[in-house]
Amino acid sequence: MSREMSGAEMVIEALADQGAEHLFGYPGGAVLPIYDALFQQDKVRHILVRHEQGAVHAAEGYARSTGKVGCVLVTSGPGATNAVTGLTDALMDSIPVVCLTGQVPTHLIGNDAFQECDTVGITRPCTKHNYLVKNVADLPRVLHEAFHIAKSGRPGPVVVDIPKDIQFAKGLYSRPKEFQHKGYRPKLKGDLERIKAAIELMRHAKRPLFYTGGGIINSGPEASHFLRELVKLTGFPITSTLMGLGAYPAADPQWLGMLGMHGTYEANLSMHDCDVMICIGARFDDRITGRLDAFSPGSRKIHVDIDPSSINKNVKVDVPIIGDCAHVLEDMVRLWRAGAMHADKKALDVWWKQIDTWRARKSLAYKNSNEIIKPQYAIQRLYELTKGRDTYITTEVGQHQMWAAQFYRFEEPNRWMTSGGLGTMGYGLPAAVGVQLAHPDSLVIDIAGEASVLMTMQEMSTAVQHDLPIKIFIINNQYMGMVRQWQELLHGGRYAHSYTEALPDFVKLAEAYHAVGIRCERPGDLDGAIREMIGVKKPVIFDCVVDPNENCFPMIPSGRAHNEMLLGDAAVSIEDAITEEGKVMV
């Protein structure tokens, strides 16, 4: 049934109809009518952030941990441009976000009015889709379309730009009973003949490997369920990308750990030497493939992805399957069971013996210390003391992010929120805010770097205002760690502007935000300090002072193949290991 209301009221009504419970935003002149409508209702809770970038990252954390669409409201001009980093991050990592932006009145568009910018033009390359609404009659349809596009197919961010006069204008609102977009209908079911061809390749494989990515998590819990079933049925080894962690349980012996530039020795060597690669929900990005002409040269490749543009984009595959991961995996399980199929057990036993040889290298091993906290040890202790709890982890970007991926082990999907594609410093703290809102009774920890976390530190104020007991666990090595590591390896140890010479006292900073500050410098004190952090029912900044000279290993040097990995004990020869071409790829 249609009802007359203002454009601003339509926005709130559409959010409520879409099941949105939280809206992350920051007010400004061009969205005041929407804020007035927010004030007069109790269906949608508004979360005031301190910066528009923080609003989008919070919405990303919310979306990634729940599977719902994250919602954002920002004003025109600088409000919209401040959101661009978060929107690009969401696009690269396929996170469903609807971002509502205010715009100057329609008659002023193009006149360089106060706080005007070309929002649709600016956001076109960094969104899945965007709209400029010029008629209030179109607004209900556009709002519901935006949610549909954001969450269907390969998820992503959608911007709806709403001029101020459209927010005041009156029109008829109705919710579509069944929404079907005329031009956008992503294919969910994979081609059955191609799935059969994939199963046939898998059945005859001698050295198979599952390569799994964030697409499985984006698809929903059913995809993770069917993945686990298929891996058990086949007996094949499996590895995950950074964004795919948790889709398969880390404790299972068939899981080889993360692959890629800082992945495990066994995962990367298996990727290089496999004869059948089953890629599900991953996109063959450069952090995974290394040198393309040497990437898994002897394998037949199966690629399952809902996004047709990802197929054959970077790596040519033998069996492309366009479809949703959950649907395709379900069909694979059904066909494998129906045919009572078995892998080549003799060949598989030989393959597992080889993998066990690689595992024996213990590529994540490091030299611990009783005098100074090693970053790996800090994350290991954090994991051991939190693994029995209902825990969600976010990260910033850098060395600490890779160590977290290596040493914090995930058994379930949607527990790991990180910036993979764009690599956005400052992501973790606002993402933790979004996760904590979605899971108020859970333990939410941002494993942070002292440089990264300062980029969005103002969101501590958001956490305090809304009583969100997030824990910021800073791996403090007093450097932009990954920048320092590459300067050591590529630039002769000339640490140009990578040392943070004026770091704040994080304990005092926490107290200034009316939060709790904890500092730990010695390994013997670490467990007690972590337990203290967990026990506090307020936001906490934990300053964990670690070895400033520790590098992140293992690693595939830029420009090298997967079978040219460097382990920590080979660090002395690293300069020679990176080619001139490789330096360009860092």
C-alpha positions, 0 to 999 in steps of 0.5 A: 500500500502506497503512503505519502511522505517526504523523501527523507522519510522514505529513506528511513522507511526503506532502511527499516523495510530492508531490515537495517537496524544500524546506520553509521553516519555523520551529519551535515547541511545536505542531509539534515532532513534525513537526520530530522526524520531519524530523530522522529523514529525508533526503527533505525539506530544511528551511530555517530562516527567521527569521520566518514571513512570510519563510517564505511569501515564500521559498516564493512565490519558490520556486514562482514561479521553478519552477512547483512548490508552495512548502511552509511549516511554522509553529507555532500562534498567532503562527506562523500569524498571522505567516504571514498577510501571505505567504498573502494575498500568494500569494492575490492573485498566484495563487502555489501554496503549501501552509502547514502550521500546528501547532495546540493539541491538539483538546481545548484548541481554543476554550479560549484555550490557550497559543499558540492562535488560530483559524487556519482562521477567520483564514486563510479570507479569505486562502487558496484553501482551508483545513483543520482536521484532527481525525482522523488518518485524514483527514490523508493525504487532506487533505495530498494534497488541499491540493497538488491545490487549491494547484496546479490551476485558478487557483493559490493558498495552502492552509492545513492546520491540524494539532493536536498530538495528531493529529501524535502519533496513529497511523494508516494512510498511503497515497498516492492513485494518481490524485487527483480532488477530488469538488467541485473540477474546474477547467475547462481546455479553453475552449468551442470556439464562444467561441474561434471567436467570438474568432478571428473578432473578431481576424480583422476587427480594425482596432486589435487588442491583446493584454493579457497577465498573470500567468496565462500564467506560472502556466499553465506554459511551454507557455502562453508558447510558444503566446502567442509563436506566436499573436502572430507569426501575427497580427502584433498588438501585445502588452502585459503587466501587472507580473505578466506580464513575461517571458511575451513577450520584451521584445526583440521589436518587437511588445511595447509594454512594461508597461501600467498606472499606470507603464506605457509611453505606447504601451502605455496609449494602445494600450489606450485606442484599440484596437478589439479587446482580447484579455485573456489571464490578467489580471484587469482590476485597478485599477492597469491599468484606471484610471478604469473608465468611461473604460477602453478605451471603443471596444473589443470585449473577449475575456477568457481566464481559468481563474477564472470569478469574474474574468470580468465582475468589473470590466470587462464583456467581449464574449467570455468564455472560461473555461479554462487559458491554455495550452489556449485559446492552443493552440486559438487557434493551431490555428484561426488556422492551420487557417483560413489566416487573416490580419489586416486588413493595411492597417488593421494597418499604419495601427495600427502607424504610430500606435503608432510615433508614441506610441513616439517620445515615449520615455516612459521617457526621463529626464535622466541625471547625471554627479554623482549616480546616477539610479535608472533608470540604476542598473537599466539598468546592472544589466541590461546587466551581467547580461543574458547570465547565468542571472539571476532578479530579485525586488523589494520594493515601491515606486518601485524596483519600478516602475523595475525593471519598466520598465528590466530586460527579461525574455525568458523567463517565471519570471525575475521575482518581485514582489508585484503584487496585495498590494504587500508591502514586504519580499517581495523578500529572502526571495523571493530566498532561495527562488529561490536554493534552487531555482536554486543555480547562478543569479544571483539579485538582489533589486532593493530599496528601503532602506525595504522591505528593512528589513522582512525584513532578518533573512532575510540570516541565512537566506541566510548559514546556507544558503550562498545567494549572493543579491545585495540591490541597494538603490536607496537614496534615503533615502525611502519613495520611492512614499510620498514621491512621492504626498505631493509630488503630493497633499499639498503636499510635506508628507513626513509620516514618509516620510524614514528618518532613522536608516538603518543603514550597509548595508555594516556591516550586511552584515558583521554578518550575515557577508555582503559589503557594497558601497556606490556613490555616483557614476555612474562607479564603478557598473559596477565595483561591480556587477561586484564584486557579481556576482563575490562567491560570498557574500550581498551587500548593495549600497548604491546611493545614488541621487537622492532627488528622482527621481519615477517616470514615466510615470504615469496620475494616479489617477482619470484615463483611459489617454489622460491620461498624464503623462510626466516632462516634464509633472511641473510640472502634476501637482497639477492632473492628479489629481482629488479622486476620484483622491486616494481611489484612490491 
